[in-house]
Amino acid sequence: MFLSNKHFAVLSLVIAIALSLGAVKTNRATSTIDKVAQGITVRIEGTGRGTGVIVRRANNKYTVITNAHVLQKPGVYGLVTSDGKCYSIASDTVRRLSQIDLATFVFSSSISYPIAALGNSDRLAPGNTVYVGGWASSGGRLYSRVFLVSKGELTEVNSQLPWGYSLSYTNLVRVGMSGGPILDRQGQLVGINGLVRLVPNSDQIVASGIEIEKFSRSSENVDRKVSLPSSSEIDCPVRYIR
């Protein structure tokens, strides 16, 4: 089909507009995911550093899920919510799930925080787009933290790694993001990030996480038996504010 210069110019303009609208739609979708991720995510500070996700609320009791290895060392821990408020993590509220690298804890607050919408990780397939969020360590001398959301694709959904790590993906993951959310395109929580490894016989680095269905099956009533701390909010220590 032959197009005149005028028709070609019109067609080029239509294509350019379509592409720009597609880019705007993609940017808006990514911006929505970023907002969801930051709202449901908490920054864990103290003896160990990591990330957690708010998954339940019962009155003033919030349940947070993270990696068990984030809270592995005995010591003092706290969290910072999306509004910058700090709360203590009482050690007697920590519950480690059996045979998987996940743990939960509770904190109390009268403030209304967003709760993660749990997705169906059983429906995930290689090639699916996923987003990983978390509070990455900057690596600078001040050890500051920065919130990061990384877009990537699933490469495996049955990795069969130790401690329940079944999801592998191409997302950029940094130190401090352990315990952070893995979200699908709808912003639903489909897994918890927690592992970076080298692919055997190569120099390729791959990130891995635990599908949320393993948490759902293993955590039945695990936090409902935990006594609510009398008070969780604290003045933010200077080291938490960095």
C-alpha positions in Angstrom: 0.0 0.0 0.0 1.4 3.4 -1.0 1.1 6.3 1.4 1.4 10.0 0.4 3.7 12.2 2.5 0.6 13.7 4.0 -0.9 10.4 4.9 2.4 9.1 6.2 2.8 12.1 8.5 -0.7 11.6 9.9 -0.1 7.9 10.5 3.2 8.7 12.2 1.5 11.2 14.4 -1.2 8.6 15.4 1.5 6.0 16.2 3.4 8.5 18.3 0.3 9.5 20.3 -0.5 5.8 20.8 3.0 5.0 22.0 3.0 8.1 24.3 -0.4 7.1 25.8 0.9 3.6 26.4 4.0 5.0 28.2 1.8 7.2 30.3 -0.4 4.2 31.2 2.7 2.1 32.1 4.1 4.9 34.2 0.8 5.3 36.0 0.7 1.6 36.7 4.2 1.6 38.1 3.4 4.7 40.2 0.4 2.9 41.6 2.5 -0.2 42.5 5.1 2.0 44.2 2.4 3.7 46.3 0.9 0.3 47.3 4.3 -1.2 48.1 5.4 1.8 50.3 2.1 1.9 52.2 2.1 -1.8 53.2 5.9 -2.0 53.9 7.7 -1.3 57.2 11.4 -0.7 57.7 13.0 -2.9 60.4 15.8 -1.4 62.4 17.9 -2.4 65.4 20.1 -5.4 66.0 19.2 -6.6 62.5 17.9 -4.6 59.5 15.4 -5.6 56.9 11.9 -5.0 55.6 8.4 -6.3 56.6 4.9 -6.3 55.2 1.7 -5.5 57.1 -0.7 -8.4 56.4 -3.4 -8.3 59.0 -5.2 -5.9 61.4 -7.5 -6.8 64.3 -8.6 -3.7 66.1 -5.3 -2.0 67.1 -3.2 -5.1 66.5 -1.2 -5.2 63.3 0.6 -8.4 62.1 3.8 -8.0 60.1 5.5 -10.7 58.1 9.2 -10.7 57.4 12.1 -13.2 56.9 13.0 -15.2 60.0 16.7 -14.4 59.3 16.0 -10.7 59.7 15.1 -11.2 63.4 17.6 -14.1 63.9 20.1 -12.3 66.2 18.9 -11.7 69.8 18.6 -8.0 70.6 16.5 -4.9 70.3 14.3 -4.3 67.2 12.0 -1.6 66.1 10.1 -0.7 62.9 9.3 2.5 61.0 5.9 2.7 59.2 5.1 4.6 56.0 4.2 7.7 57.9 7.6 7.9 59.7 6.3 6.7 63.1 8.4 4.3 65.1 7.2 1.2 67.0 9.0 -1.3 69.2 9.0 -5.0 68.2 8.4 -7.1 71.4 10.4 -10.3 71.2 7.6 -12.3 72.8 5.3 -11.5 69.8 7.7 -13.0 67.2 6.6 -16.3 65.8 8.9 -18.2 63.4 7.1 -20.4 60.9 8.2 -24.0 60.7 10.6 -25.1 57.9 10.4 -21.8 56.0 12.4 -18.5 56.3 9.4 -16.5 57.5 8.4 -14.9 60.8 5.6 -12.7 62.1 5.3 -10.2 64.9 2.7 -7.7 66.0 2.6 -4.1 67.0 -0.2 -1.9 68.3 -1.4 1.4 66.9 -4.7 3.3 66.7 -3.5 4.7 63.3 -5.0 3.2 60.2 -2.3 1.7 58.0 -2.8 -0.1 54.7 -3.0 -3.9 54.7 -1.5 -6.0 51.9 -4.0 -7.7 49.7 -3.0 -11.3 49.4 -2.8 -12.7 45.8 -2.9 -16.3 44.6 0.8 -17.3 44.2 -0.3 -20.8 42.9 -1.3 -19.1 39.6 2.2 -17.6 39.0 4.1 -18.6 35.9 7.5 -17.9 34.5 7.5 -14.7 32.5 5.0 -13.0 34.8 5.8 -9.4 35.7 6.5 -8.9 39.4 7.6 -6.0 41.6 9.9 -6.3 44.6 9.9 -3.6 47.3 12.0 -2.9 50.3 14.2 -0.6 52.3 17.6 -1.0 50.7 20.8 0.0 52.5 22.6 2.8 50.7 26.0 1.4 51.4 27.3 4.9 52.4 29.1 5.7 55.6 25.9 6.8 57.3 24.2 3.4 56.6 21.1 5.2 55.4 18.1 3.4 53.9 16.2 4.2 50.8 12.9 2.7 49.6 13.2 0.9 46.3 10.7 -0.9 44.0 12.2 -3.0 41.3 10.3 -4.4 38.3 11.3 -7.7 36.8 10.1 -11.1 35.6 9.6 -14.5 37.2 12.1 -17.1 35.9 11.1 -20.0 38.1 8.1 -20.8 40.3 9.3 -24.1 41.7 13.0 -23.4 42.5 13.0 -26.0 45.3 15.6 -24.1 47.3 16.0 -24.6 51.1 13.7 -22.9 53.6 10.8 -22.5 51.2 12.3 -20.4 48.5 10.4 -21.4 45.4 10.2 -18.1 43.4 13.1 -16.7 41.4 13.1 -13.5 39.4 15.2 -10.9 37.5 14.4 -8.0 39.9 17.2 -5.9 41.3 17.5 -6.6 45.0 19.8 -5.0 47.5 20.8 -5.6 51.1 18.1 -4.5 53.5 15.2 -5.6 51.3 14.9 -9.1 52.9 11.3 -9.5 54.1 10.0 -7.1 51.5 6.9 -7.7 49.3 6.7 -9.4 45.9 3.7 -7.9 44.1 1.9 -8.9 40.9 0.7 -6.4 38.3 -2.5 -5.8 40.4 -0.5 -4.8 43.5 -1.4 -8.0 45.3 1.1 -9.7 47.6 2.3 -13.0 46.0 5.5 -13.6 47.9 8.2 -12.4 50.3 11.7 -11.5 49.0 14.7 -12.8 50.9 17.5 -14.5 49.0 20.2 -13.5 46.5 22.3 -16.3 45.0 24.6 -17.2 42.2 23.3 -19.6 39.5 25.4 -22.8 39.6 28.3 -22.8 37.0 27.8 -19.2 36.1 28.3 -15.6 37.4 24.6 -14.7 37.1 23.0 -13.4 40.3 19.4 -14.3 40.9 16.9 -13.1 43.6 14.5 -15.5 45.2 11.5 -15.4 47.4 8.8 -17.4 49.2 5.4 -17.7 47.7 2.6 -16.2 49.9 0.6 -19.4 49.8 3.2 -21.1 52.0 2.7 -18.3 54.6 -1.1 -18.6 54.3 -1.0 -22.4 54.9 1.5 -22.2 57.7 0.3 -19.2 59.6 -3.2 -20.2 60.5 -4.0 -18.6 63.8 -0.3 -18.1 64.5 -0.7 -14.4 65.4 -4.2 -14.6 66.9 -2.7 -16.2 70.1 -0.2 -13.5 70.5 -1.0 -11.0 73.3 -1.2 -7.4 72.2 1.7 -5.2 73.5 0.5 -2.6 76.0 2.3 0.1 74.0 4.3 -0.1 70.8 4.9 3.5 69.6 8.3 4.9 70.6 10.3 8.0 70.0 12.4 7.4 66.9 16.0 6.7 67.8 18.4 8.9 65.8 19.8 5.8 64.0 16.3 5.0 62.7 15.9 8.4 61.1 18.9 8.2 58.8 
